[in-house]
Amino acid sequence: MILQESTKMDDKIDQETLQMMVSLELQDADSQMKGKHREGDPPPDAEIAAWLYEQELLSLETFYADRDLNSGFASS
């Protein structure tokens, strides 16, 4: 979902701004995942959701890094 929405905005956001946004969101997701349950118990749904969100953000970060690398090759 994030990736689909972000590709609509890719011409409007520069790489540094995107990196900052992803970094802040990753920090937020990480703070949500700090083991707030007892060891041995399954993680709560909110922690699983935060982990999935973090994976989406990492995927988005990789997508844009690859896109920038690819455009660098295309322009040389």
Secondary structure as a PSIPRED ss2 file (coil, helix, strand):
# PSIPRED VFORMAT (PSIPRED V4.0)

   1 M C   1.000  0.000  0.000
   2 I H   0.000  1.000  0.000
   3 L H   0.000  1.000  0.000
   4 Q H   0.000  1.000  0.000
   5 E H   0.000  1.000  0.000
   6 S H   0.000  1.000  0.000
   7 T H   0.000  1.000  0.000
   8 K H   0.000  1.000  0.000
   9 M H   0.000  1.000  0.000
  10 D C   1.000  0.000  0.000
  11 D C   1.000  0.000  0.000
  12 K C   1.000  0.000  0.000
  13 I C   1.000  0.000  0.000
  14 D C   1.000  0.000  0.000
  15 Q H   0.000  1.000  0.000
  16 E H   0.000  1.000  0.000
  17 T H   0.000  1.000  0.000
  18 L H   0.000  1.000  0.000
  19 Q H   0.000  1.000  0.000
  20 M H   0.000  1.000  0.000
  21 M H   0.000  1.000  0.000
  22 V H   0.000  1.000  0.000
  23 S H   0.000  1.000  0.000
  24 L H   0.000  1.000  0.000
  25 E H   0.000  1.000  0.000
  26 L H   0.000  1.000  0.000
  27 Q H   0.000  1.000  0.000
  28 D H   0.000  1.000  0.000
  29 A H   0.000  1.000  0.000
  30 D H   0.000  1.000  0.000
  31 S H   0.000  1.000  0.000
  32 Q H   0.000  1.000  0.000
  33 M C   1.000  0.000  0.000
  34 K C   1.000  0.000  0.000
  35 G C   1.000  0.000  0.000
  36 K C   1.000  0.000  0.000
  37 H C   1.000  0.000  0.000
  38 R C   1.000  0.000  0.000
  39 E C   1.000  0.000  0.000
  40 G C   1.000  0.000  0.000
  41 D C   1.000  0.000  0.000
  42 P C   1.000  0.000  0.000
  43 P C   1.000  0.000  0.000
  44 P C   1.000  0.000  0.000
  45 D H   0.000  1.000  0.000
  46 A H   0.000  1.000  0.000
  47 E H   0.000  1.000  0.000
  48 I H   0.000  1.000  0.000
  49 A H   0.000  1.000  0.000
  50 A H   0.000  1.000  0.000
  51 W H   0.000  1.000  0.000
  52 L H   0.000  1.000  0.000
  53 Y H   0.000  1.000  0.000
  54 E H   0.000  1.000  0.000
  55 Q H   0.000  1.000  0.000
  56 E H   0.000  1.000  0.000
  57 L H   0.000  1.000  0.000
  58 L H   0.000  1.000  0.000
  59 S H   0.000  1.000  0.000
  60 L H   0.000  1.000  0.000
  61 E H   0.000  1.000  0.000
  62 T H   0.000  1.000  0.000
  63 F H   0.000  1.000  0.000
  64 Y H   0.000  1.000  0.000
  65 A H   0.000  1.000  0.000
  66 D H   0.000  1.000  0.000
  67 R H   0.000  1.000  0.000
  68 D H   0.000  1.000  0.000
  69 L H   0.000  1.000  0.000
  70 N H   0.000  1.000  0.000
  71 S H   0.000  1.000  0.000
  72 G H   0.000  1.000  0.000
  73 F H   0.000  1.000  0.000
  74 A H   0.000  1.000  0.000
  75 S H   0.000  1.000  0.000
  76 S C   1.000  0.000  0.000
